Amino acid sequence: MTLRQKCSTAGRTALARTAPAVLTVLGTVIGTALAGAAPADAAAGTEIAPGVTYEQFDILAARGTTHAHVLSVDLRNRQVRLDLLHPGAVAARATVSALARSAGAVAAVNGDFFDITETQHPGVAATGASDGPAIASGRVLKAAVPDGQRFGPALPPGTTTKDVLGVGTDRRARLDRLTLKGSVRAPGMRLPLGGLNQFALPVGSVGAFTSRWGGVSRARAVCGTDTDRAAPCSTDTYEVTVRHGRVVSASAAPGSGAIARGTTVLVGREAGARKLRRLFTGEHVTVRQRLVASASRGAYRFAVGGFPVLRHGRPLPGLDTTASAVRTAVGVADGGHRLLLLALDGAPEYRSGLTLAEVAVVLRSLGSLDGFGLDGGGSSTLVARQRGASAVSVRNHPSGGAERPVPNGIGVFSTP
């Protein structure tokens, strides 16, 4: 049974049980009706690579017809793997197609919400860094900003910026929560670490920036508060540069520029700044950090931030039922052995999109027991190789008319 058929049949059953008046799923496939979209045979399920198929179909939602593009990824196939796509720095952006082509992925979707504009803080530039934790190829890139600092729609009740979708070294996908655990140690001093390569630090904390951050200014990290993204930037700040375990310089304000390997820049605000001022040039400092999972004891091959919309086959309580938008989401099926990567089409005739409640129902209709929301709107992009092609092409229509550069994405790889 194709995904389209599942959405058409199982979807009606799920909707009757969870949201009878919200959404009706149709089995209509428009195939070639979208100029520049995937070929008509994608309607029946096109094999992109062993274990990876692509489909597209219509969905009749509360606010009109929208169009779904879906990748089904079978993680039981040893030729298939997933990883985080990123431009080489946390504070950097590139289009999904460019990221996928550079990494050699056969398909991909966009990832986490990110710091795209800073109109509330004059003189402070947006960093382009994502909200949540990020792990690529088993390496920790960053931790999560405070909930009140995230960029994007309001989080569903009970969720947090620490929520992730990840695939472990056991090759199983799962929803989890990754919390930063770390410290800054110097003679007579031990400080908890409040951030790692984040565009926003908790009030009163100390955050670490490494070479993985990039060269973008760190000034945004001390703006806003834990509950108010638009709050003014702190004026009580301090920055210390540690190279090979020794303090080499200090500054009263966060700086910018690339950070060399073997170097960590510590940025403090309020109480954290006052503690950093106690350090002196030449002093020995040790910085340690790791991300701790709440649901898994195993290590993650990759993880990306967003928020849950479906758990154990049930939509999360309190999901929004009114705001429809073009969206990207991921479903976890078959005990974590299969992922469904969904991106809606942003063409004008389909731009009404889905509500978060509808996204949860659609993912369940496709066979998912858990579901995860990613960035949407102009960021929603799904790319995949055409049959016989050597590189990916964009399969949906980004709602902005062209691909939006994003900080990360989920890449699908096939090993011969």
N, C-alpha and C positions, 0 to 999 in steps of 0.2 A: 504493500500500500504506500502510495506517495505521500509526501507531507501535505500536499494540497488536499488529498482525499481525507487524511486524518483531520485536517482543519475543518473540512466540510462536514464530516460525520461526528467524530468524537467531540468536536467543538460545540455542536448543537446540544449534546448531552451535558457537557461541562457548563455551558451557558444556562441551561435550564436549571442546573443545580446551584450555580453561584451568582449569576447576574442575568436573569431572564429578560429584563427590559433594556439591557445595556447594549448588547452586540449580537448580530446575526452573521454567521460566517458562511460565505458562499463558496461553491466549488467552481466558480467561473474563472477561467484562465485567459488573460488577454494576450499572452504571448507577444506577437509582433506589434501590438497596438501602441507600444511605447517606442517612439523613434529613438534609435540609439541604444535601446535596452538589449537584454540578452536575446539570443535566438529562440525561435518558437519551441524547439525541442527541450528548452529548459523547463517548460511547463510540466513535462513528464519526469523530470529529474535527470539532469545531465551530470555525468561523472567528470569532475574536474581533475581528479587524480584518484588512485586506489584509496578507497575509504572516505572520499570527499565528494559529495554531490551538491548540485545547485538547483533550486526551483524558484518559481515566482508565481504568484496568484493574487486575485482580488480578495479583499475583505470588506464587507459592508458593515461599517461601524455606525455609532450613534449619530455622527455628524456627516456621514456620507461615505462613499467608497474610497478606500485607500488600497495601496498595492504593496505587497510584501515580497521581499527578496530573502531567501533563506538558504544558508549553507548547513548541511548535515555532515558532521565530522565524527567518524568512528575511531575512537582512541584504542580500540582493541586491535586495530590494524597496525602492526609494528612499523609500517612505512610512514605512518602519520604522526606528526607531533605539532604542538602549539607552543607559541612563545610570544613574549611581548615585543611589539615593534616600537622603536623609539629613535629619535634623530641623533643619538649619541650623547645627548645632554638632557638633564631633567628640564631645564629652562630653555627649551627650544621647541620648534614646531615644524612639521612637514606634512604634505598630503598623504593620505593612506596609500594611494597608488605609488607614490615615490618611495615610501617606507617599504612597501611590499616588494617592489622591484629591486631596491637596494639590497634587501635581505634574501631575495630569492624565494619569497613565499608564493604559493600557488593561489592563495585567496586570503582575504583579510576584511575586518571591519574596524571602524574607529573605536576608541576606548573611553577613558574617563573624562569627566567634566574638568574644566581647567580655568585658570586665571586669564581671561581674555581681554578684560578692560579694567581700568582703574580711575574712572571718572570721579570717584569720591575723594581721591587723594591727589590733588594738583601737584605736578612735578614728579610724581612717582609713576614709573612705567609698569605696565602689566608684564609679568614674567613669562607667561605661556606655560607655566608648570601645572601639573595636574593636582587635583584635590587629594586623592587618596594614596594609599601605599602602592608601590610598584616594585615588582621583582622581574628581572629579565635574565634568562639563562642561568637561573639559580642565584643571581647576584642581586642584593638589595640595592635599589636605586634611591628610594625615598620613603618617608613615613607620611602620615595623614595630618592635614591641617585641622585645627579645632572645628567642630561642627558649625559654629556660627560664622566661620570664615570661608566656608566652601562657596564656590561659584557654581550656580545652577539652581534649579527649582528646589523648593523646600523638601527636606528629607521625609520619607514616609515615617509614621510613628514607630518608634522602637529601633530605628536604624541609625547608623553613624558613618562618618567619613572613614572609619577604620574597616568598614565592610569591604570584602574583596570577593572576586571570582578567581579561583586559582586551579592550576593543575599540578599535582604533586609528582614527586619522582616515581611514585607508584603508577603514574599515567592515568590517574582518576581525577576527574574534575569535581570541585565542591565549592560551596559558599563557606566563607570563614570570616574571621575578624583578626586583623594584624595590629598589634599594639607595640609601639616603640619602647624598648627597655635599654637604657644606656646610662653612662655616667662620665663625668669629667673629674679626674683625680689629679691632685697636686699635693705636695707636702702640707699636711694639716688641713686639707680641703677635699671634700667629695660632694659634687653637685649632680643631681639627677639631670639627664639630658631630656630636654623638652621638644626637640625637633631634629629632623635629619633631612637636609635638602628640601625644605618646605618654603613655600612663598608666604606663609604666615606662622608665627610662633605664638604659643600660649603666653598670656600676660605673666610677667615675672620670671620667665624661663630663660634657659640658655639653649641655643640650637647649634648644630654642627653642619657645616657646608664642606663638601669634598670636591674632588675633581669632577665628579659625576654631575654636579650642579650646572656647570658651564660658566660662561663669562658675564651673564646678566647681573645687574646690580642686585645686591641683597637688601636694599632699602625697604622693599615691600614687606619684608619679614617682621618688621616692628610696627606695622600699621594695623588699625582695627583692634578689636578685643575678641575674647573667646565667644561672645554672644552677639557682637555687632561688627560686621565686616566694614561698615562705613565710618566707624569711629576714627578720630584723628590718629595720626602716627605718633608714637611715643617720642618724647624728647629726652628721655633718660635711657640712653643706649651706650653700648661699648662693644668693641670688636677686638679679638685677640687672634693672631695667626700663630699656629703651632706647626713647626716643621721638624719631622723626624723626632718627635717627642719633646721638643724644646720651644718655648715661647721666643719668637723672633721679632714680633712687632705688635703694636696695639694702636687703636684709633677710637675716637669718641663717637664715630658714626659708622654704620655698615658701608662697606665699599663695593667695588665691582671688579671685573676682570677675571680671567681664567685662573683656576686654582691648580697648582702643580700636584702631580702625584706625590704621595708622602706628606702632603700638607693638609691640615684641617683648619678652617676658619670658624672660630666660635663667636656667635653673635648673641649678646644678652640684652634684655630689656627689663627696666625697672629693677626688681630684686636681683634678677640674673645679671644685669649690668653691674650692679654694685659689688657682686661677688667676683666678677671677672676683673674688676679694677684692682683686686688684691694680688693678682699675678704680676710677675716682673720678668723682664727680658732675661732669657737664659734658664728660667725655671723649668723643671721637668714636669710635663703634663701628659697624662694618658687619657685618651678618649676611646670609649668602647660603646658599640651600639649593635642592636639586633632587633628583628621583628619577631614577636612571639605570637603564635597562633592560638586561638581559643578553642577551635574545634578539631584540630589535627596535630598529631605528634610528629608527623613526617615533614620533610622539607618540601618546599615548593619549587617547581621548575619555573613557573611564571605566575604572577598575580597582578590583577588590575583592579582599580577602585571603581565604585559605582554604588548601587544600593539594591538590596533584595526586593523583589515584587511577588515572589511565589516561594513558599516553603512547604515541603512535604505534600505537594499537590493542592495547597490552599493559597489563594491570594492573601497577601498580608492585610490585616485589618486596617482600615483608614486610608487605603489607597485612593488617590484623587479620581473622581468619576466625572469631572466637568471639563478640565483643560485638555483638549486634544492637540496633538503635535506630531510631527515627523519624529520617529524614535528609532533607537538601536537598542537591542536587548539580546540576552543569551539565555537559552534554556539548557538545563542539565537533565539528561535522561539516562535510562538503563543503568542506574546505580553509579553514575558518574563516568560511564564508558562512552557516552555519546553526547556531543554538544550540538546545539542548534543556534547558529548565529543569524539573527534577524535584523534587517534594516528596512525601513519603510521608504517608499519612493517620494521624492520631494517635487515631482512635476506638479504644475498648477492644478491639474484635475484631480490629484490625489493628496493635496497638501493638508487636508483636514486631519489626517492622521488618526491616532488612537489616544485614549486616555491611559493612565497607568493601570487602572483597573482592567481595561480592555487588553492591554499588553499581557497582563498576568493570565487572563483567560485564553488568549491566543496561544501563549507558550504551553499552557496546560493541554490545550486541544491538540498540539503537535506532539504530545507525549512526554513533556517535561514534568518533573516533580518539583524542581527548584528553578527559579527564574531570577534574572539579574538585569537591572536597568543600567544602560550606559548613556553617554552624552547623545543628544539628539539635535533637532533643528537643522541648522546649516552644517553641523558636523557629521550627520548621519551619512555614512558611505559604506558600500559593500563593493569590493573588487574581487575578481576571479579571472583565471585564464580561460579564454575561449578555446574550443577544441582545436588542437594543432598549434596554438600560439605559444610563444616562448616567454611571454610576460603577461601580467594581469591587465585588465581593463575595467573601467567603472561600470557596474551593472545597474545601479539605481541612478536616479537623477537627484543630485544634491540640491536642496531647496534654495540655496543662494545662487544657483545658476552655474556654479563651478565648485570644485572641491575646496573645502576649508582646511588650512593647515592645522594639525592637531598635535598634541604632545606624545600620544601613544596610540596603539591599536593592538588588536589580537591578530596575529599572523598564523596562517595554516601552512605547514610545510610537508612536503612529500619526499621521502628518501628512496631513490631507486633500489 
